[in-house]
Amino acid sequence: MIHFVPDSESQPVAAPYAEAIARLAGLRQALNLVEGLAGMAPSSPANENQVAVLEGEARRAWFEARSARAVAGSAAGLEAIAELNHEGGQAHPAAAELLARDIRTRLEELGAVLSL
């Protein structure tokens, strides 16, 4: 199973934001990997690097649900690509590009909520 873990924890983050930051960092790593597989130029970080307060239970719940779904979908796509590679095949670049666009869209959605 694929897990998204940030490269380093160079900046300590307050507990309520640590998991949010870790999820976004993991999605950013997945995006970079898939863009490479698709032969795409790496995209620059959008607004997902700006973190504001996740105030309100509804907003926090929305972020948790959407980010969990984004991570699960990205992991499933990467696992499918990894399985193809393991079996000697290779994912079609268009499939990797589609996955990259999906991850980028999810990052932008999540980043928009965090930067409000």
Steps between C-alpha positions, in 0.01 A plus 500: 500500500622847419514759777565868457755631749675836473877496439594691811354672794729800488239737636298397803130547437225538757321170565168592335685579177762226499282239335364750246853606406613136479212411268568795273874423493428137413265602221763744368757213494252276319432776248871547432544126446201465267594810302839341441339176383278697263796693362353825628696792638464520878227739599571768753321486833167677485336636810542178698807639676301773670347385824233685686294394796261213444237658718159350533406138526330490159805644321736265682277199423481601133879527481549165674256320272626659177867457583449135602320437171774679304773296668311173448436574132858604438632193677272274296622656175863468601449140610349416161800655326739316733322170434530551125872572537544197725340278236736635234252741346487874503213741559401702199625860537146627443379300801778645714415848372135450593601391850734800528219739403271340756758531779570862402127580511468343845801696627350822371165424668663416831735795481211736436333389822819540699581843361163661575 
